[in-house]
Amino acid sequence: MGSINRETLIPDHDSQQVSVIIVPFPAQGHLNQMLQLSCLISSYNIPVHYVGSATHNRQARTRANGLNPSDVAKIHFQDLPIPRFPSPPPNPNSTNRFPAQLQPAWDATMSLRGPIAGLMVKLSSTHKRVIVIHDPLIASVVQDVATIPNAESYAFNCLSGFWRAPQGAAPDIHLHIWTARVFHRASEPGPGVQSRRSLQHVQVDGGPVPGYPGEPGGWRETGRAGRSGRCFPPNSLPPRRHECLKWLDRQEPRSVIYVTFGTTCSLTDEEINELATGLERSGHKFLWVLRDADKGDVFDGEIRNAELPPGFEERVGERGMVVRDWAPQPEILAHKSTVGL
């Protein structure tokens, strides 16, 4: 990325206050979490620009689970160009469980640096502040934020900063963590460097590793919002409910096991047969989302239609339901009939 003319980055007096750019990593669990965050920020009447390729933005919109369509409609989806990439099907028989079929799409997304820099420059000329929130896995494409005086960036991790491991699953570790926390404006910017970073040393001794800290004032406001019940915007279900939710409505409370393996894992035919046999013999009610792992382009071509044991669905009858398309996971997990995952 070449140098940016600072004269063009000074916002005019009529500029809006703040604009937010969201940069997700192009995998379903990241796209959806970033869209949830986008709608939360947008609920405070802050313009939000959700950035990605046309394919991945379409994926995020199509699979917007647990969100009101009217909230999603308020997000400014910025379809930015990336190179064409192959989209091979997942290989369920691979000995390596890494979702290698997604690697070409991830590699192509690394070319977003230039288009994102252009968007940041454009917004910085009409807004007093430009906030860039990015997935840590894609930090390299937003690095030019350091060259824009009225822009700043924050990393948003789609996984919880705290997790509970089973007793004895991992040894106690002593971590000395150095992480970039706060950006301070340089008093005299030099050539090629417009800001300096203040590094915060965090020492963790046998306890949970904390996530990204915020400014003290920000944490106070977050606490007030939580106590007042205004932490999250109201989410209403779409007018059309998925058939699996109607099936759950007919089941007793806390009686259904939800079976799914996410969007990056494909089961072999043998594993599918073993799981089906176990569910059938268990006698428990179940909702099974049986679908292959995502390809880099989820809209490219046919997906594998995994075969169940002959007569399986007829034998389990109303006790179980198999879903082969995209399922509304947040609603399933929140349903009163779901007892476990």
BAVOGU-432786 format. One line per 2 residues: number of its first residue (from 1); their letters; for each residue z negated, y negated, x of C-alpha. Coordinates in Angstrom, 3 decimals, padded with zeros to 6 digits, always signed. Layout:
NUM) A) Z Y X ~ ...;
end
This chain:
1) MG) +000.000 +000.000 +000.000 ~ +001.007 -003.374 +001.457;
3) SI) -001.106 -006.496 +001.610 ~ -001.800 -008.337 -001.634;
5) NR) -001.457 -012.085 -001.935 ~ -004.933 -013.371 -002.763;
7) ET) -003.514 -016.592 -004.266 ~ -002.036 -014.609 -007.157;
9) LI) -005.361 -012.909 -007.873 ~ -007.350 -015.980 -008.911;
11) PD) -007.837 -015.722 -012.709 ~ -007.087 -018.775 -014.825;
13) HD) -009.746 -020.587 -016.867 ~ -008.552 -019.013 -020.116;
15) SQ) -008.900 -015.463 -018.858 ~ -010.867 -012.830 -020.740;
17) QV) -014.203 -011.682 -019.384 ~ -013.835 -008.011 -018.469;
19) SV) -011.226 -005.272 -018.522 ~ -011.887 -001.635 -017.638;
21) II) -009.495 +000.831 -015.998 ~ -010.334 +004.530 -016.376;
23) VP) -008.766 +006.909 -013.840 ~ -009.405 +010.596 -014.685;
25) FP) -008.651 +013.687 -012.637 ~ -005.833 +015.614 -014.391;
27) AQ) -007.767 +018.679 -015.557 ~ -008.938 +019.171 -019.132;
29) GH) -012.685 +018.995 -018.508 ~ -012.184 +015.711 -016.661;
31) LN) -009.599 +014.180 -019.012 ~ -011.792 +014.745 -022.058;
33) QM) -014.995 +013.450 -020.472 ~ -013.243 +010.295 -019.302;
35) LQ) -011.775 +009.759 -022.769 ~ -015.252 +010.112 -024.273;
37) LS) -016.486 +007.469 -021.829 ~ -013.493 +005.257 -022.659;
39) CL) -014.292 +005.300 -026.369 ~ -017.949 +004.535 -025.660;
41) IS) -017.036 +001.484 -023.577 ~ -014.395 +000.405 -026.097;
43) SY) -017.010 +000.465 -028.880 ~ -018.485 -002.658 -027.241;
45) NI) -015.165 -004.481 -027.757 ~ -014.213 -004.188 -024.094;
47) PV) -010.518 -003.441 -023.455 ~ -010.102 -000.047 -021.800;
49) HY) -006.976 +001.130 -019.974 ~ -006.782 +004.925 -019.607;
51) VG) -004.498 +005.642 -016.655 ~ -002.454 +008.734 -015.859;
53) SA) +000.927 +010.396 -016.120 ~ +002.597 +010.537 -019.533;
55) TH) +001.978 +014.304 -019.640 ~ -001.739 +014.112 -018.926;
57) NR) -002.312 +011.118 -021.208 ~ -000.617 +013.051 -024.000;
59) QA) -002.855 +016.030 -023.224 ~ -005.947 +013.831 -023.444;
61) RT) -004.885 +012.390 -026.815 ~ -003.846 +015.743 -028.286;
63) RA) -007.119 +017.413 -027.334 ~ -009.435 +014.534 -028.209;
65) NG) -012.242 +016.714 -029.534 ~ -015.271 +015.164 -031.178;
67) LN) -013.761 +011.681 -031.325 ~ -012.732 +009.580 -034.276;
69) PS) -008.930 +009.088 -034.142 ~ -009.424 +005.404 -034.898;
71) DV) -011.578 +005.098 -031.756 ~ -008.947 +006.822 -029.614;
73) AK) -006.293 +004.491 -031.048 ~ -008.122 +001.510 -029.525;
75) IH) -007.637 +002.830 -025.987 ~ -004.699 +001.428 -023.990;
77) FQ) -003.024 +004.516 -022.523 ~ -001.067 +003.525 -019.417;
79) DL) +001.655 +006.110 -018.719 ~ +002.344 +005.687 -015.004;
81) PI) +005.152 +007.425 -013.093 ~ +004.522 +010.430 -010.868;
83) PR) +007.010 +012.824 -009.211 ~ +008.235 +015.809 -011.210;
85) FP) +006.096 +018.853 -010.511 ~ +006.483 +022.591 -011.131;
87) SP) +004.279 +024.062 -013.840 ~ +003.862 +027.780 -013.117;
89) PP) +001.876 +029.998 -015.481 ~ -001.597 +031.164 -014.450;
91) NP) -001.869 +034.548 -012.797 ~ -004.697 +036.489 -014.460;
93) NS) -004.370 +039.298 -011.892 ~ -004.918 +037.086 -008.859;
95) TN) -007.857 +038.037 -006.661 ~ -008.486 +034.315 -006.135;
97) RF) -009.997 +032.661 -009.213 ~ -008.953 +029.206 -008.037;
99) PA) -006.525 +027.763 -010.657 ~ -003.622 +027.499 -008.208;
101) QL) -001.164 +026.861 -011.051 ~ -002.646 +023.360 -011.409;
103) QP) -002.244 +022.378 -007.753 ~ +001.321 +020.948 -008.077;
105) AW) +000.184 +018.604 -010.865 ~ -002.831 +017.518 -008.830;
107) DA) -000.645 +016.838 -005.794 ~ +001.808 +014.762 -007.853;
109) TM) -001.048 +012.685 -009.261 ~ -001.954 +011.521 -005.759;
111) SL) +001.140 +009.268 -005.920 ~ -000.547 +007.032 -008.520;
113) RG) -001.991 +004.710 -005.892 ~ +000.886 +002.188 -006.018;
115) PI) +001.196 +001.994 -009.833 ~ -002.581 +001.705 -010.235;
117) AG) -002.720 -001.080 -007.649 ~ -000.035 -002.907 -009.615;
119) LM) -002.044 -002.565 -012.823 ~ -005.194 -003.836 -011.109;
121) VK) -003.340 -006.885 -009.792 ~ -001.893 -007.627 -013.230;
123) LS) -005.241 -007.384 -015.027 ~ -007.094 -009.305 -012.322;
125) ST) -004.903 -012.352 -012.988 ~ -005.926 -012.500 -016.660;
127) HK) -009.538 -011.291 -016.527 ~ -012.594 -012.581 -014.712;
129) RV) -013.646 -009.037 -013.802 ~ -011.742 -005.777 -013.529;
131) IV) -013.905 -002.654 -013.508 ~ -012.310 +000.550 -012.233;
133) IH) -014.096 +003.783 -013.181 ~ -012.615 +006.823 -011.481;
135) DP) -013.267 +010.510 -011.069 ~ -014.653 +011.205 -007.568;
137) LI) -011.899 +013.794 -007.055 ~ -009.222 +011.111 -007.303;
139) AS) -010.883 +008.258 -005.420 ~ -007.980 +007.823 -002.988;
141) VV) -005.635 +006.412 -005.644 ~ -007.953 +003.466 -006.424;
143) QD) -008.722 +002.445 -002.840 ~ -006.796 -000.843 -003.184;
145) VA) -009.541 -002.177 -005.435 ~ -011.150 -003.402 -002.193;
147) TI) -008.309 -005.922 -001.740 ~ -008.818 -007.622 -005.114;
149) PN) -011.593 -010.255 -005.167 ~ -012.568 -009.898 -008.828;
151) AE) -012.322 -006.090 -009.031 ~ -014.943 -003.420 -008.386;
153) SY) -015.019 +000.343 -008.703 ~ -017.501 +002.996 -009.773;
155) AF) -017.328 +006.785 -009.605 ~ -018.069 +008.759 -012.769;
157) NC) -018.888 +012.416 -012.264 ~ -017.907 +014.617 -015.195;
159) LS) -020.750 +017.015 -014.351 ~ -024.405 +016.261 -014.821;
161) GF) -026.219 +014.831 -011.827 ~ -029.051 +017.247 -012.593;
163) WR) -028.838 +021.012 -013.032 ~ -031.364 +023.789 -013.354;
165) AP) -030.811 +026.868 -011.213 ~ -032.403 +030.245 -012.073;
167) QG) -035.574 +030.933 -010.115 ~ -034.679 +032.225 -006.671;
169) AA) -030.942 +031.714 -007.129 ~ -030.769 +029.259 -004.250;
171) PD) -033.089 +028.506 -001.328 ~ -034.878 +025.187 -001.027;
173) IH) -032.783 +022.756 +000.959 ~ -033.582 +019.461 +002.649;
175) LH) -030.751 +016.993 +002.203 ~ -030.127 +013.708 +003.957;
177) IW) -027.461 +012.039 +001.864 ~ -025.473 +008.970 +002.802;
179) TA) -023.479 +007.540 -000.081 ~ -021.740 +004.241 -000.746;
181) RV) -023.665 +002.610 -003.582 ~ -023.080 -001.117 -003.844;
183) FH) -020.189 -003.403 -002.925 ~ -021.113 -006.815 -001.503;
185) RA) -018.493 -009.547 -001.206 ~ -017.886 -010.539 +002.401;
187) SE) -018.640 -014.189 +003.093 ~ -015.602 -014.501 +005.367;
189) PG) -012.997 -011.846 +004.551 ~ -011.041 -010.771 +007.578;
191) PG) -007.488 -009.443 +007.690 ~ -007.220 -006.159 +005.829;
193) VQ) -010.911 -006.070 +004.869 ~ -012.000 -007.979 +001.772;
195) SR) -015.416 -006.462 +001.212 ~ -018.171 -004.610 +002.986;
197) RS) -020.156 -001.655 +001.768 ~ -023.906 -001.380 +001.730;
199) LQ) -024.966 +002.188 +002.438 ~ -028.076 +003.508 +000.805;
201) HV) -029.941 +006.337 +002.486 ~ -031.344 +008.845 +000.024;
203) QV) -033.724 +011.549 +001.193 ~ -034.267 +014.529 -001.070;
205) DG) -037.026 +017.038 -000.368 ~ -036.804 +020.151 -002.495;
207) GP) -036.100 +018.292 -005.747 ~ -033.068 +017.611 -007.888;
209) VP) -030.307 +015.502 -006.369 ~ -030.018 +012.242 -008.319;
211) GY) -026.685 +010.970 -009.576 ~ -025.217 +007.512 -009.058;
213) PG) -027.830 +004.782 -009.458 ~ -027.039 +001.608 -011.323;
215) EP) -028.290 -001.898 -010.921 ~ -031.907 -002.309 -012.139;
217) GG) -030.780 -004.549 -014.979 ~ -028.214 -001.985 -016.047;
219) WR) -030.811 +000.759 -016.245 ~ -033.095 -001.469 -018.314;
221) ET) -030.285 -002.140 -020.785 ~ -029.469 +001.568 -020.925;
223) GR) -033.086 +002.344 -021.751 ~ -033.159 -000.239 -024.537;
225) AG) -029.926 +001.128 -025.989 ~ -031.285 +004.665 -025.954;
227) RS) -034.539 +003.703 -027.675 ~ -032.662 +001.752 -030.342;
229) GR) -030.309 +004.644 -031.056 ~ -027.246 +002.649 -030.004;
231) CF) -026.378 +004.702 -026.950 ~ -023.355 +006.372 -028.481;
233) PP) -020.883 +005.141 -031.095 ~ -020.786 +007.020 -034.395;
235) NS) -018.326 +009.896 -034.379 ~ -016.886 +011.098 -037.657;
237) LP) -014.872 +014.280 -038.027 ~ -011.117 +014.006 -038.510;
239) PR) -009.872 +014.493 -042.095 ~ -008.415 +017.927 -041.214;
241) RH) -010.949 +020.434 -039.915 ~ -010.029 +023.409 -037.802;
243) EC) -010.047 +026.769 -039.575 ~ -012.736 +028.070 -037.225;
245) LK) -015.119 +025.347 -038.454 ~ -014.528 +026.437 -042.040;
247) WL) -015.266 +030.005 -040.952 ~ -018.494 +028.843 -039.285;
249) DR) -019.478 +027.101 -042.527 ~ -019.583 +030.519 -044.219;
251) QE) -021.940 +032.059 -041.643 ~ -025.722 +032.022 -041.568;
253) PR) -027.479 +029.465 -039.337 ~ -027.801 +030.496 -035.681;
255) SV) -025.884 +033.730 -036.151 ~ -022.624 +033.287 -034.191;
257) IY) -021.979 +033.720 -030.466 ~ -019.288 +031.394 -029.107;
259) VT) -017.104 +033.122 -026.488 ~ -014.847 +031.032 -024.252;
261) FG) -013.894 +030.860 -020.585 ~ -012.635 +027.292 -020.344;
263) TT) -009.229 +025.970 -019.396 ~ -008.943 +027.149 -015.785;
265) CS) -009.757 +030.866 -016.148 ~ -007.421 +033.632 -017.351;
267) LT) -008.651 +037.139 -018.133 ~ -006.705 +040.243 -017.180;
269) DE) -005.619 +042.660 -019.917 ~ -008.353 +045.051 -018.779;
271) EI) -011.016 +042.338 -018.983 ~ -009.848 +041.340 -022.464;
273) NE) -010.071 +044.940 -023.673 ~ -013.542 +045.371 -022.173;
275) LA) -014.788 +042.157 -023.760 ~ -013.283 +043.061 -027.126;
277) TG) -014.922 +046.485 -027.008 ~ -018.274 +044.930 -026.151;
279) LE) -018.070 +042.394 -028.978 ~ -017.077 +045.077 -031.462;
281) RS) -019.913 +047.410 -030.471 ~ -022.513 +044.640 -030.293;
283) GH) -022.643 +044.141 -034.044 ~ -023.071 +040.378 -033.523;
285) KF) -020.983 +037.718 -035.177 ~ -018.701 +035.925 -032.755;
287) LW) -016.105 +033.203 -032.419 ~ -013.771 +034.010 -029.533;
289) VL) -011.321 +031.464 -028.141 ~ -008.743 +033.716 -026.486;
291) RD) -006.167 +031.695 -024.615 ~ -004.710 +031.531 -021.153;
293) AD) -005.720 +028.958 -018.583 ~ -003.874 +025.661 -018.671;
295) KG) -000.686 +025.063 -016.735 ~ -000.093 +021.789 -014.937;
297) DV) +001.975 +020.694 -017.944 ~ +000.346 +022.184 -021.041;
299) FD) +003.432 +021.307 -023.109 ~ +005.875 +023.150 -020.835;
301) GE) +007.101 +026.437 -022.289 ~ +005.416 +029.377 -023.931;
303) IR) +001.946 +030.626 -023.182 ~ +000.910 +034.234 -022.721;
305) NA) -000.156 +035.946 -025.929 ~ -002.875 +038.330 -024.787;
307) EL) -003.019 +041.662 -026.593 ~ -006.223 +042.861 -028.236;
309) PP) -007.045 +046.542 -028.755 ~ -005.078 +047.932 -031.742;
311) GF) -006.887 +047.271 -035.030 ~ -009.617 +045.174 -033.388;
313) EE) -009.475 +042.215 -035.777 ~ -009.244 +044.473 -038.821;
315) RV) -012.311 +046.463 -037.745 ~ -014.531 +043.456 -037.060;
317) GE) -013.343 +041.723 -040.254 ~ -015.357 +038.674 -041.316;
319) RG) -017.946 +039.362 -038.599 ~ -015.700 +037.813 -035.964;
321) MV) -012.899 +035.308 -035.556 ~ -010.343 +035.062 -032.746;
323) VR) -008.781 +031.648 -032.080 ~ -005.626 +031.553 -029.961;
325) DW) -004.937 +027.830 -030.051 ~ -006.923 +024.770 -028.983;
327) AP) -010.418 +024.833 -030.492 ~ -012.725 +021.860 -031.241;
329) QP) -015.463 +022.839 -028.801 ~ -017.915 +019.942 -029.373;
331) EI) -017.962 +020.649 -033.114 ~ -018.337 +024.385 -032.506;
333) LA) -021.292 +023.891 -030.174 ~ -022.912 +021.426 -032.575;
335) HK) -022.452 +023.646 -035.637 ~ -025.609 +025.036 -037.195;
337) ST) -024.177 +028.575 -037.202 ~ -023.623 +028.678 -033.427;
339) VG) -026.512 +030.270 -031.563 ~ -025.174 +030.664 -028.025;
341) L) -022.282 +030.297 -025.629;
end
